[in-house]
Amino acid sequence: MICPEDSRQAATNFSGDFSNKTISYFVGDVTNMDANYGMFLSGDRNLTGGVMHANGFLEVVTNQTIGWSSELHNGFGNIALADGSVQETISTNLNELLQQTGLATNRLAIP
């Protein structure tokens, strides 16, 4: 569950070594699966923008600007969508994808 570009160390087991520090990817809110095939299911963790809550959820309202930090992929990132596709995007395209999620507020669990 580690991106090859990430400097994090992979977990060696799921019982005691698996945590937010051993994961490279966010997980989207899958409780609304029938909302739209453009929903974010998963993606690289280096998102910027939105509102980070203490519980580890990043909330992004559709009209907010989000982007990619340079921490991974040099300002690019990958998003897995509910339609089964994976999109490699720059920040500008990421905002276009956000508009197509079909949700006013997107909740992403960020490691």
C-alpha positions as a LaTeX table, in Angstrom:
\begin{tabular}{lrrr}
\hline
Residue & $x$ (\AA) & $y$ (\AA) & $z$ (\AA) \\
\hline
Met1 & 0.00 & 0.00 & 0.00 \\
Ile2 & 3.01 & 2.23 & $-0.63$ \\
Cys3 & 3.53 & 4.22 & $-3.79$ \\
Pro4 & 6.99 & 3.56 & $-5.28$ \\
Glu5 & 7.59 & 7.35 & $-5.21$ \\
Asp6 & 6.80 & 7.58 & $-1.48$ \\
Ser7 & 9.56 & 7.58 & 1.16 \\
Arg8 & 7.30 & 5.88 & 3.71 \\
Gln9 & 8.15 & 2.36 & 4.84 \\
Ala10 & 5.70 & $-0.39$ & 3.94 \\
Ala11 & 3.96 & $-2.33$ & 6.69 \\
Thr12 & 5.29 & $-5.82$ & 7.32 \\
Asn13 & 1.98 & $-7.11$ & 8.71 \\
Phe14 & $-1.61$ & $-5.99$ & 9.21 \\
Ser15 & $-1.86$ & $-6.66$ & 12.94 \\
Gly16 & 0.73 & $-4.42$ & 14.56 \\
Asp17 & 2.59 & $-2.60$ & 11.82 \\
Phe18 & $-0.26$ & $-1.26$ & 9.66 \\
Ser19 & $-1.09$ & 2.42 & 10.25 \\
Asn20 & $-1.50$ & 5.78 & 8.54 \\
Lys21 & 2.29 & 6.02 & 8.44 \\
Thr22 & 2.54 & 2.94 & 6.22 \\
Ile23 & $-0.04$ & 3.94 & 3.59 \\
Ser24 & 0.40 & 6.19 & 0.55 \\
Tyr25 & $-3.21$ & 6.54 & $-0.56$ \\
Phe26 & $-6.39$ & 8.22 & 0.59 \\
Val27 & $-9.76$ & 6.45 & 0.60 \\
Gly28 & $-12.91$ & 8.23 & $-0.56$ \\
Asp29 & $-16.28$ & 8.14 & 1.19 \\
Val30 & $-17.84$ & 4.99 & $-0.25$ \\
Thr31 & $-21.14$ & 5.37 & 1.65 \\
Asn32 & $-22.56$ & 7.26 & $-1.36$ \\
Met33 & $-21.54$ & 4.86 & $-4.12$ \\
Asp34 & $-24.65$ & 5.44 & $-6.21$ \\
Ala35 & $-24.02$ & 9.20 & $-6.36$ \\
Asn36 & $-21.84$ & 9.30 & $-9.47$ \\
Tyr37 & $-19.30$ & 7.31 & $-11.43$ \\
Gly38 & $-16.96$ & 10.30 & $-11.13$ \\
Met39 & $-16.55$ & 9.88 & $-7.35$ \\
Phe40 & $-13.05$ & 9.65 & $-5.90$ \\
Leu41 & $-12.47$ & 6.14 & $-4.54$ \\
Ser42 & $-8.77$ & 6.44 & $-3.81$ \\
Gly43 & $-5.69$ & 8.39 & $-4.74$ \\
Asp44 & $-2.29$ & 9.72 & $-3.77$ \\
Arg45 & $-2.17$ & 11.24 & $-0.29$ \\
Asn46 & $-0.42$ & 14.48 & $-1.27$ \\
Leu47 & $-3.56$ & 16.58 & $-1.71$ \\
Thr48 & $-3.60$ & 20.25 & $-0.76$ \\
Gly49 & $-6.63$ & 22.42 & $-0.02$ \\
Gly50 & $-9.91$ & 21.55 & 1.65 \\
Val51 & $-10.45$ & 21.34 & 5.41 \\
Met52 & $-8.59$ & 18.68 & 7.39 \\
His53 & $-10.49$ & 17.47 & 10.46 \\
Ala54 & $-8.96$ & 15.94 & 13.59 \\
Asn55 & $-10.42$ & 12.53 & 12.70 \\
Gly56 & $-8.22$ & 12.36 & 9.58 \\
Phe57 & $-10.93$ & 13.25 & 7.08 \\
Leu58 & $-10.30$ & 15.92 & 4.50 \\
Glu59 & $-13.50$ & 17.66 & 3.43 \\
Val60 & $-13.46$ & 19.27 & 0.02 \\
Val61 & $-16.43$ & 21.29 & $-1.16$ \\
Thr62 & $-16.92$ & 21.12 & $-4.91$ \\
Asn63 & $-16.22$ & 24.83 & $-5.43$ \\
Gln64 & $-12.96$ & 24.77 & $-3.42$ \\
Thr65 & $-9.58$ & 24.63 & $-5.11$ \\
Ile66 & $-7.51$ & 21.55 & $-4.41$ \\
Gly67 & $-4.17$ & 20.53 & $-5.78$ \\
Trp68 & $-1.14$ & 18.30 & $-5.41$ \\
Ser69 & 1.88 & 19.08 & $-3.28$ \\
Ser70 & 5.30 & 18.39 & $-4.74$ \\
Glu71 & 5.89 & 15.68 & $-2.11$ \\
Leu72 & 5.02 & 12.87 & $-4.54$ \\
His73 & 5.14 & 12.76 & $-8.33$ \\
Asn74 & 6.44 & 16.33 & $-8.64$ \\
Gly75 & 3.04 & 18.07 & $-8.47$ \\
Phe76 & 1.08 & 15.33 & $-10.22$ \\
Gly77 & $-1.16$ & 12.71 & $-8.65$ \\
Asn78 & $-3.36$ & 9.73 & $-9.38$ \\
Ile79 & $-7.07$ & 9.36 & $-8.64$ \\
Ala80 & $-9.08$ & 6.13 & $-8.87$ \\
Leu81 & $-12.67$ & 6.93 & $-9.86$ \\
Ala82 & $-15.87$ & 4.97 & $-9.27$ \\
Asp83 & $-16.11$ & 4.30 & $-13.03$ \\
Gly84 & $-13.06$ & 2.01 & $-12.69$ \\
Ser85 & $-10.59$ & 4.40 & $-14.29$ \\
Val86 & $-7.42$ & 5.87 & $-12.84$ \\
Gln87 & $-6.58$ & 9.43 & $-13.84$ \\
Glu88 & $-3.11$ & 10.93 & $-13.60$ \\
Thr89 & $-3.69$ & 14.64 & $-13.13$ \\
Ile90 & $-2.11$ & 17.99 & $-12.55$ \\
Ser91 & $-3.82$ & 20.34 & $-10.09$ \\
Thr92 & $-5.93$ & 22.04 & $-12.77$ \\
Asn93 & $-7.36$ & 18.74 & $-13.99$ \\
Leu94 & $-7.88$ & 17.60 & $-10.40$ \\
Asn95 & $-10.28$ & 20.50 & $-9.85$ \\
Glu96 & $-12.17$ & 19.53 & $-13.01$ \\
Leu97 & $-12.49$ & 15.95 & $-11.69$ \\
Leu98 & $-13.73$ & 17.33 & $-8.35$ \\
Gln99 & $-16.55$ & 19.11 & $-10.19$ \\
Gln100 & $-17.61$ & 15.77 & $-11.71$ \\
Thr101 & $-17.91$ & 13.80 & $-8.45$ \\
Gly102 & $-21.63$ & 14.54 & $-8.12$ \\
Leu103 & $-21.18$ & 15.43 & $-4.43$ \\
Ala104 & $-21.35$ & 18.90 & $-2.89$ \\
Thr105 & $-18.87$ & 17.77 & $-0.19$ \\
Asn106 & $-16.26$ & 15.07 & $-0.74$ \\
Arg107 & $-14.87$ & 13.33 & 2.36 \\
Leu108 & $-11.50$ & 11.65 & 1.96 \\
Ala109 & $-9.66$ & 9.65 & 4.64 \\
Ile110 & $-6.09$ & 10.89 & 4.37 \\
Pro111 & $-3.25$ & 8.88 & 5.93 \\
\hline
\end{tabular}
